[in-house]
Amino acid sequence: MKLSNIKEILPALDNVEFQLENGTFVPEHFHVTEIGVITKHFIDCGGTIRNEKVVNFQLWNANDFENRLKPAKLLNIIKLSEEKLGIEDAEIEVEYQSDTIGKYDLDFNGKHFVLKNKQTACLASDVCGIPAEKQKVQLAELNNACCTPNSGCC
């Protein structure tokens, strides 16, 4: 989800709610402690130099049961970060504490925001030598495939 998407969604909401993909909700007394831009300049295993830029939201379970982040307040924080930091419209990455700081993509299911699990991946799989995943076939299927006398398979 891009920053422009969340800015379109927030005005229509009564509450800001975040849910992990496993169904667990971020406690409703969370705070957005940071909004910023994270840039990553790196080289992949195939030798390609890459640049990535994401808008970063950090959620924190504050144990502040008196205050709840409302949509208008989050929208104001976003606008302030755009003005002061020059934040552009980019994909949002959310940091949220689990066993360690987890990084999540952001989605919206029509009612609340969903923290989508991120996965690592090889960006240069065509040149780094990782073999393609082999197709799994049951042995029973192989017996009927082509191995008959004079079929040319042996």
Phi, psi and omega in degrees: 000135178271162180302321179298327179294314181294326178293330176284326184282317188306316183299338182270356184263149172273325181222155175260116180233137176241139180228138174284161180301333180280002177099345180289134178270144169293133181308140187294349179263024178292163173235149167268106186271341180210143164228129182200189177242132175245126176248143181230118179246115189209171175240133180275175185292350177264000177094003179275129177277133184229154174231131175233146178222128177229153170274128185251128172250132173249123177260141181223130176281101192273349188053032176256091187280354182271337185241137176235137179284118179265157182305318181295322179294316178296320178299320177294321177296318179297313180298319178297318179294324177295317181292311187280327184253354181068032182295132179262170178286109180219173177296146179264134171241132183251131173261132179214138184285125167236236173293327173219183179289119178265147176247133186227148167280163183241138178222172177224129183259015180098343180233317179214167181279143182243127175275109184270131179300136176263152179234147173280157180203156173275125180272352182234042186299337180286343183235354187266356173092008177284124181292148177295150180294131182284143178289133180270128182230140176283142182300326180299327179289329181291326182298329183263359189293281186218355187278077172240160180307138179065017180278342179088004181273348182249000000 
